[in-house]
Amino acid sequence: MKRVAIMGAGSWGTALGIMAARRGHEVRFWSRNEEVVESINRQHVNTIYLADSEIPERVRATGEIEEALEAAEFVILAAPSHATRAILTSMVPVLDREMIFVSATKGIEIDTSKRISQIVADVVGEKFSPRFVCLSGPSFAKEVVEKHPTAVVAASSSAELSRSVQAELSSETLRIYTNDDVVGTELGGSVKNVMAIAAGMVAGLGFGSNSIAALITRGLAEMTRLALKEGAKLETLMGLAGLGDLVLTCTGSLSRNRFVGQELGKGRSLGEITGGMKEVAEGVKTTKALKRLATRLGVEMPITNEVHAVLYQGETVRVAAVNLMNRPLREES
């Protein structure tokens, strides 16, 4: 049995906590939301996120970072990417060099265009060299806790660390593979959210399967160009953290990012859509960070550019679709 701290009790953090508890681990959630903390401790359910899923009675939640991290061996980072740096900074005084940091966050920091592993290195590296694993892949929280067979990947530069996460969190319904490509795994999990917004826009306009298939395929091309430029491996982008997660998020009805795009395609404003959502759609903020990163690296990402134009420059979804289809003709690869 291991002591697991879950930093962030949204849907995915809650699901991972439930799965860890089912494996017999001692789980402590941290959340700044008092209602979430109280509902987990009193009702053994997260009434705001993943309300239909029972949380094992021995699991506890707290609003105190020190209490959540006490004696923790695995620290799962499950807060939105834009909040990760601030949360890590407040964690530093009580961190231990033996802790294994497991990132379950799929996003890029807006101001710096840094991945979660880089943020952890920035913040925690001031105290000690962090032991880091990225956990990513096609996984809707609701289906994971309902025991739908799911496969994800644990990526780390250390085979020992990735295998440790694999061994402690895998179950009969959650199969974890390992790889050593943190860059590709993180970028795959981030870029797919932007592509999911685009896929939702396509659906919102009323277009069918032809259009979605084209969007996914060209989205994969954008993802691959960027990741390879950053030193990722092609196999990673063709695997669970790349193609697998891209297909799920672009087609699944549980995708928050796809929902945002779909509602935009129907003519609703971004503020109206996100104002009515309980959880963050990572792709909204990641689009801005991704565009900055692509520009800095000189990587062509036309779908990303059009999503950015819709989200932040007032372009309509229909104009974005026309712009993509009217680009100069070229070879596929």
C-alpha positions as CSV (number, residue, x, y, z in Angstrom):
1,M,0.0,0.0,0.0
2,K,1.2,3.5,-1.0
3,R,0.2,6.9,0.2
4,V,-1.2,8.9,-2.7
5,A,-1.9,12.6,-2.7
6,I,-4.2,13.9,-5.4
7,M,-3.7,17.7,-6.0
8,G,-7.0,18.8,-7.6
9,A,-10.4,17.1,-7.2
10,G,-12.0,17.6,-10.6
11,S,-13.4,14.7,-12.6
12,W,-10.1,13.2,-13.6
13,G,-8.4,13.7,-10.3
14,T,-11.4,12.2,-8.5
15,A,-11.3,9.2,-10.9
16,L,-7.6,8.6,-10.3
17,G,-8.2,8.8,-6.6
18,I,-11.0,6.2,-6.8
19,M,-8.8,3.9,-8.9
20,A,-5.9,4.2,-6.5
21,A,-8.1,3.5,-3.5
22,R,-9.5,0.4,-5.3
23,R,-6.0,-0.8,-5.6
24,G,-5.7,-0.5,-1.8
25,H,-3.7,2.7,-1.6
26,E,-4.2,5.4,1.0
27,V,-5.6,8.4,-0.8
28,R,-5.8,12.0,0.2
29,F,-7.4,14.6,-2.0
30,W,-6.5,18.3,-1.9
31,S,-9.0,20.8,-3.1
32,R,-9.5,24.5,-2.5
33,N,-13.3,24.0,-2.9
34,E,-14.8,23.5,0.6
35,E,-17.9,22.0,-0.8
36,V,-15.9,19.3,-2.6
37,V,-13.9,18.5,0.5
38,E,-17.0,18.3,2.7
39,S,-18.9,16.1,0.2
40,I,-16.0,13.6,-0.1
41,N,-15.5,13.4,3.7
42,R,-19.2,13.2,4.7
43,Q,-21.0,11.6,1.7
44,H,-18.1,9.7,0.0
45,V,-18.9,11.3,-3.3
46,N,-17.7,14.4,-5.2
47,T,-21.1,16.1,-5.6
48,I,-19.7,18.8,-8.0
49,Y,-17.5,16.6,-10.2
50,L,-18.2,12.9,-11.0
51,A,-21.3,13.0,-8.7
52,D,-22.5,9.5,-9.7
53,S,-19.3,7.7,-8.6
54,E,-18.9,6.4,-5.0
55,I,-15.6,7.2,-3.3
56,P,-14.3,4.5,-1.0
57,E,-14.9,5.4,2.7
58,R,-11.3,5.4,3.7
59,V,-10.4,8.2,1.2
60,R,-10.2,11.6,2.8
61,A,-10.1,15.2,1.4
62,T,-8.6,18.3,2.8
63,G,-8.1,22.0,1.9
64,E,-4.7,22.0,3.6
65,I,-1.8,21.2,1.3
66,E,0.5,20.1,4.2
67,E,-2.1,17.5,5.3
68,A,-2.6,16.2,1.8
69,L,1.1,15.7,1.2
70,E,2.0,14.2,4.6
71,A,4.1,11.1,4.0
72,A,2.9,10.9,0.3
73,E,4.9,8.7,-2.0
74,F,3.0,9.6,-5.2
75,V,1.8,13.2,-5.8
76,I,-0.7,13.3,-8.6
77,L,-1.0,16.7,-10.2
78,A,-4.6,17.0,-11.5
79,A,-5.3,20.7,-11.4
80,P,-5.8,22.8,-14.6
81,S,-2.5,23.7,-16.3
82,H,-2.9,27.4,-15.7
83,A,-3.1,26.8,-11.9
84,T,-0.3,24.3,-11.7
85,R,2.6,26.7,-11.1
86,A,0.9,28.5,-8.2
87,I,-0.1,25.2,-6.6
88,L,3.4,23.8,-6.9
89,T,4.8,26.9,-5.4
90,S,2.7,26.6,-2.3
91,M,3.6,22.9,-2.1
92,V,7.4,23.4,-2.1
93,P,7.9,23.9,1.7
94,V,6.5,20.4,2.4
95,L,7.8,18.4,-0.5
96,D,10.2,15.5,-0.2
97,R,12.9,14.4,-2.7
98,E,11.6,10.8,-2.6
99,M,8.1,11.8,-3.8
100,I,7.1,10.8,-7.3
101,F,5.3,13.5,-9.2
102,V,2.7,12.1,-11.6
103,S,1.2,14.7,-14.0
104,A,-2.4,14.0,-15.0
105,T,-2.8,17.5,-16.4
106,K,-3.1,18.0,-20.2
107,G,-2.2,21.6,-21.1
108,I,0.5,24.2,-21.7
109,E,1.2,27.2,-19.5
110,I,0.0,30.4,-21.4
111,D,2.7,32.9,-20.4
112,T,5.7,30.6,-20.9
113,S,4.4,27.9,-23.3
114,K,5.9,25.4,-20.9
115,R,4.8,21.8,-20.4
116,I,3.9,20.5,-17.0
117,S,7.3,18.7,-16.6
118,Q,9.1,22.0,-17.3
119,I,6.9,23.8,-14.7
120,V,7.7,21.2,-12.1
121,A,11.4,21.5,-12.9
122,D,11.2,25.3,-12.6
123,V,9.4,25.3,-9.2
124,V,10.5,22.1,-7.5
125,G,14.0,22.2,-9.0
126,E,14.8,25.0,-6.6
127,K,14.6,22.5,-3.8
128,F,15.6,19.2,-5.4
129,S,15.6,17.4,-8.7
130,P,12.0,16.1,-9.1
131,R,11.1,12.5,-10.0
132,F,8.5,13.0,-12.7
133,V,6.1,10.9,-14.7
134,C,3.4,12.0,-17.2
135,L,0.2,10.0,-17.2
136,S,-1.8,10.5,-20.4
137,G,-3.9,8.8,-23.0
138,P,-7.6,8.3,-24.1
139,S,-9.5,8.3,-20.8
140,F,-12.8,9.8,-19.9
141,A,-13.0,9.9,-16.1
142,K,-16.6,8.6,-16.0
143,E,-15.8,5.6,-18.1
144,V,-12.7,4.8,-16.1
145,V,-14.5,4.6,-12.7
146,E,-17.3,2.6,-14.4
147,K,-14.7,0.0,-15.3
148,H,-14.7,0.4,-19.0
149,P,-11.5,-1.1,-20.3
150,T,-9.0,1.8,-20.7
151,A,-5.4,2.0,-21.8
152,V,-3.1,4.9,-21.0
153,V,0.7,5.6,-20.9
154,A,3.1,6.5,-18.1
155,A,6.1,8.4,-19.6
156,S,9.3,9.2,-17.8
157,S,13.0,9.6,-18.5
158,S,13.4,7.0,-15.7
159,A,12.1,3.5,-16.6
160,E,12.0,2.7,-12.9
161,L,9.6,5.6,-12.2
162,S,7.3,4.8,-15.1
163,R,7.2,1.2,-14.1
164,S,6.4,2.1,-10.5
165,V,3.4,4.1,-11.7
166,Q,2.4,1.3,-14.0
167,A,2.6,-1.3,-11.2
168,E,0.8,0.7,-8.6
169,L,-2.1,2.1,-10.6
170,S,-2.8,-0.5,-13.2
171,S,-5.9,-2.7,-12.7
172,E,-8.1,-5.2,-14.5
173,T,-9.8,-2.3,-16.3
174,L,-7.0,0.3,-16.4
175,R,-4.0,-0.9,-18.4
176,I,-0.9,1.4,-18.2
177,Y,1.9,1.1,-20.8
178,T,5.2,2.9,-20.3
179,N,7.5,4.9,-22.6
180,D,10.5,7.3,-22.1
181,D,9.1,10.2,-24.3
182,V,7.8,12.8,-21.8
183,V,7.9,15.5,-24.5
184,G,5.7,13.6,-27.0
185,T,3.3,12.4,-24.3
186,E,2.8,15.9,-22.9
187,L,2.4,17.6,-26.2
188,G,0.0,14.9,-27.5
189,G,-2.2,15.4,-24.5
190,S,-2.2,19.2,-24.9
191,V,-2.6,19.6,-28.7
192,K,-5.5,17.1,-28.8
193,N,-7.6,19.5,-26.7
194,V,-7.3,22.2,-29.3
195,M,-8.1,19.8,-32.1
196,A,-11.2,18.7,-30.1
197,I,-12.5,22.3,-30.1
198,A,-12.0,22.3,-33.9
199,A,-13.8,19.0,-34.2
200,G,-16.7,20.3,-32.2
201,M,-16.9,23.3,-34.4
202,V,-17.2,21.0,-37.4
203,A,-20.0,19.1,-35.7
204,G,-21.7,22.4,-34.6
205,L,-21.8,23.5,-38.2
206,G,-23.7,20.3,-39.1
207,F,-20.9,18.7,-41.1
208,G,-20.6,14.9,-41.0
209,S,-18.1,12.1,-40.7
210,N,-16.0,13.1,-43.8
211,S,-15.2,16.4,-42.2
212,I,-14.4,14.9,-38.7
213,A,-12.1,12.4,-40.3
214,A,-10.3,15.0,-42.2
215,L,-10.0,17.2,-39.1
216,I,-8.6,14.4,-37.0
217,T,-6.0,13.4,-39.7
218,R,-4.8,16.9,-40.3
219,G,-4.8,17.6,-36.6
220,L,-2.5,14.6,-36.1
221,A,-0.2,16.1,-38.7
222,E,-0.1,19.4,-36.8
223,M,0.5,17.6,-33.5
224,T,3.3,15.5,-35.0
225,R,5.1,18.5,-36.6
226,L,5.2,20.4,-33.4
227,A,6.2,17.4,-31.2
228,L,9.0,16.2,-33.5
229,K,10.3,19.8,-33.6
230,E,10.5,19.6,-29.8
231,G,12.3,16.3,-29.8
232,A,9.5,13.8,-29.4
233,K,9.4,10.4,-30.9
234,L,7.1,9.6,-33.9
235,E,5.9,6.4,-32.2
236,T,4.5,8.3,-29.3
237,L,2.3,10.5,-31.5
238,M,1.0,7.3,-33.3
239,G,0.2,5.7,-29.9
240,L,-2.1,6.2,-26.9
241,A,-1.0,9.7,-25.9
242,G,-1.2,11.0,-29.5
243,L,-3.6,9.4,-32.0
244,G,-5.5,7.5,-29.3
245,D,-6.3,10.5,-27.2
246,L,-7.0,12.7,-30.3
247,V,-9.6,10.3,-31.6
248,L,-11.3,10.0,-28.3
249,T,-11.5,13.7,-27.6
250,C,-12.5,14.7,-31.1
251,T,-15.4,12.1,-31.3
252,G,-16.5,11.4,-27.7
253,S,-19.7,13.0,-26.3
254,L,-18.0,13.4,-22.9
255,S,-15.3,15.7,-24.2
256,R,-15.5,19.2,-22.7
257,N,-13.3,20.7,-25.4
258,R,-15.5,19.2,-28.2
259,F,-18.6,20.6,-26.4
260,V,-17.1,24.1,-26.4
261,G,-16.4,23.8,-30.2
262,Q,-19.8,22.4,-30.9
263,E,-21.6,25.2,-29.1
264,L,-19.4,27.8,-30.9
265,G,-20.4,26.2,-34.2
266,K,-24.0,26.7,-33.2
267,G,-23.4,30.4,-32.7
268,R,-23.0,30.7,-29.0
269,S,-20.3,33.0,-27.5
270,L,-17.3,31.6,-25.7
271,G,-18.2,33.5,-22.5
272,E,-21.7,32.1,-22.5
273,I,-20.4,28.5,-23.0
274,T,-17.7,28.5,-20.4
275,G,-19.7,30.4,-17.9
276,G,-22.1,27.5,-17.7
277,M,-19.5,24.8,-17.3
278,K,-18.4,23.3,-14.0
279,E,-14.9,22.3,-15.2
280,V,-12.2,23.8,-17.3
281,A,-11.9,23.0,-21.0
282,E,-8.1,23.0,-21.2
283,G,-8.1,23.6,-24.9
284,V,-9.4,27.1,-24.6
285,K,-6.3,28.4,-22.8
286,T,-3.9,25.9,-24.4
287,T,-4.8,27.3,-27.8
288,K,-3.2,30.6,-26.9
289,A,-0.1,28.9,-25.5
290,L,0.1,26.5,-28.4
291,K,-0.1,29.3,-31.0
292,R,2.8,31.2,-29.3
293,L,4.9,28.0,-29.1
294,A,4.3,27.2,-32.8
295,T,5.2,30.7,-33.8
296,R,8.4,30.6,-31.8
297,L,9.4,27.3,-33.3
298,G,8.3,28.2,-36.8
299,V,5.9,25.3,-37.0
300,E,2.9,25.5,-39.4
301,M,-0.4,24.8,-37.5
302,P,-3.3,26.1,-39.6
303,I,-6.1,24.4,-37.6
304,T,-4.6,25.8,-34.4
305,N,-4.5,29.3,-36.0
306,E,-8.1,29.2,-37.0
307,V,-9.3,27.9,-33.6
308,H,-7.3,30.8,-32.1
309,A,-8.9,33.3,-34.5
310,V,-12.4,32.1,-33.4
311,L,-11.6,32.1,-29.7
312,Y,-9.7,35.3,-29.4
313,Q,-10.0,37.4,-32.6
314,G,-13.8,37.4,-33.3
315,E,-13.7,35.2,-36.4
316,T,-16.8,33.1,-37.0
317,V,-16.6,29.3,-37.1
318,R,-17.9,29.2,-40.7
319,V,-15.2,31.6,-41.9
320,A,-12.6,29.4,-40.1
321,A,-13.8,26.4,-42.0
322,V,-13.7,28.2,-45.3
323,N,-10.2,29.5,-44.6
324,L,-8.9,25.9,-43.9
325,M,-10.5,24.5,-47.1
326,N,-9.2,27.4,-49.3
327,R,-5.6,27.1,-48.3
328,P,-3.1,26.6,-51.2
329,L,-3.2,23.0,-52.5
330,R,-0.2,20.9,-51.6
331,E,1.2,17.3,-51.1
332,E,-0.1,15.5,-48.1
333,S,3.3,15.0,-46.4
